[in-house]
Amino acid sequence: MDVRCTLKKNSDFRRLYNKGKSAVTPYMVVYCRRSKGQNNRLGYTVSTKLGHAVVRNRVRRRLREIYRLNAHKLSSGYDIVIVARTRCVDGDYWKMEKAFLSACEKLGLLRENAQ
């Protein structure tokens, strides 16, 4: 999947927060909801409480990379929003990845044959 499908509109984010399912981990909160499209659409929220722009962009890049490397394990056709929590700033990358996968498992996003 070369094309990046991202969520940009505030209304899309609010719809997921209000009507989507969520899974909470110490590093992030993952919201998801079935969408009409065939690809997953992704959005990231990193609050200014986490730090200045350099810190927030680093957190966002790490979250994007975690998703990119694990996208093949996820079912398609979902809108997903990942909200970073404070631990993401200094958190270990591998623990963040494990937290993302466990949140996806709680939400039923993982494919059955994914290893």
VMD Tcl script that draws the C-alpha trace (Angstrom):
set ca {
  {0.00 0.00 0.00}
  {2.00 2.93 -1.30}
  {-0.72 5.55 -1.10}
  {-0.98 7.14 2.31}
  {-4.56 7.64 3.39}
  {-4.67 10.11 6.23}
  {-7.40 11.72 8.29}
  {-7.16 15.49 8.18}
  {-10.61 16.88 8.93}
  {-11.58 17.79 12.46}
  {-15.03 16.22 11.86}
  {-13.40 12.85 11.07}
  {-11.42 12.96 14.31}
  {-14.48 13.95 16.37}
  {-16.58 11.19 14.80}
  {-13.98 8.60 15.83}
  {-13.70 10.00 19.35}
  {-17.48 9.92 19.81}
  {-18.59 6.82 17.91}
  {-15.46 4.70 17.52}
  {-14.11 1.95 19.73}
  {-11.02 2.71 21.79}
  {-8.20 0.83 23.45}
  {-5.95 2.43 26.06}
  {-2.29 1.59 26.70}
  {0.29 3.45 28.78}
  {1.81 4.91 25.59}
  {-1.20 5.68 23.42}
  {-4.94 5.53 22.92}
  {-6.11 3.95 19.66}
  {-9.56 4.74 18.26}
  {-11.02 2.85 15.33}
  {-14.22 2.64 13.35}
  {-15.21 0.80 10.18}
  {-15.06 3.02 7.10}
  {-16.52 2.85 3.62}
  {-13.14 2.71 1.87}
  {-10.96 -0.32 1.27}
  {-7.79 1.15 2.78}
  {-7.12 2.18 6.35}
  {-7.16 5.92 6.93}
  {-4.90 7.08 9.72}
  {-4.69 10.15 11.94}
  {-2.30 11.10 14.73}
  {-2.87 13.41 17.67}
  {0.10 14.69 19.65}
  {-0.81 17.34 22.20}
  {1.26 20.43 22.92}
  {1.43 19.16 26.52}
  {3.99 16.60 25.34}
  {6.57 19.24 24.45}
  {7.64 21.70 21.80}
  {7.43 21.07 18.04}
  {10.63 19.02 17.75}
  {9.49 16.62 20.46}
  {5.97 16.31 19.04}
  {7.25 15.67 15.51}
  {9.61 12.97 16.77}
  {6.72 11.24 18.57}
  {4.60 11.52 15.42}
  {7.38 10.05 13.24}
  {7.83 7.12 15.62}
  {4.09 6.41 15.63}
  {3.96 6.57 11.82}
  {6.87 4.15 11.56}
  {5.27 1.72 14.02}
  {2.11 1.73 11.91}
  {4.05 1.40 8.62}
  {5.98 -1.66 9.79}
  {2.85 -3.37 11.16}
  {0.26 -2.33 8.55}
  {0.34 -5.77 6.91}
  {-0.85 -7.33 10.19}
  {-4.00 -5.16 10.34}
  {-7.39 -5.65 8.71}
  {-8.24 -3.04 6.10}
  {-11.22 -0.73 5.79}
  {-10.89 1.18 9.07}
  {-10.43 4.76 10.18}
  {-7.81 4.79 12.93}
  {-6.66 7.62 15.20}
  {-3.64 7.23 17.46}
  {-3.43 9.66 20.38}
  {0.03 9.88 21.93}
  {0.34 9.95 25.70}
  {3.11 11.43 27.84}
  {5.16 8.22 28.00}
  {5.68 8.35 24.22}
  {8.18 11.20 24.63}
  {10.87 9.16 26.39}
  {9.40 5.72 25.83}
  {11.27 2.74 24.43}
  {10.38 2.18 20.75}
  {9.85 -1.57 21.18}
  {7.50 -1.05 24.13}
  {5.54 1.48 22.07}
  {5.27 -1.03 19.22}
  {4.12 -3.75 21.61}
  {1.54 -1.35 23.09}
  {0.24 -0.50 19.60}
  {-0.16 -4.17 18.68}
  {-1.90 -4.98 21.96}
  {-4.31 -2.06 21.44}
  {-5.03 -3.31 17.91}
  {-5.63 -6.79 19.29}
  {-8.12 -5.42 21.86}
  {-9.98 -3.65 19.04}
  {-10.00 -6.73 16.80}
  {-7.90 -5.06 14.10}
  {-5.29 -7.81 13.81}
  {-5.72 -10.35 11.07}
  {-6.00 -13.99 12.13}
  {-2.98 -15.10 10.09}
  {-0.71 -12.22 11.21}
  {2.50 -13.29 12.88}
}
mol new
graphics top color blue
foreach p $ca { graphics top sphere $p radius 0.5 }
foreach p [lrange $ca 0 end-1] q [lrange $ca 1 end] { graphics top cylinder $p $q radius 0.2 }
display resetview
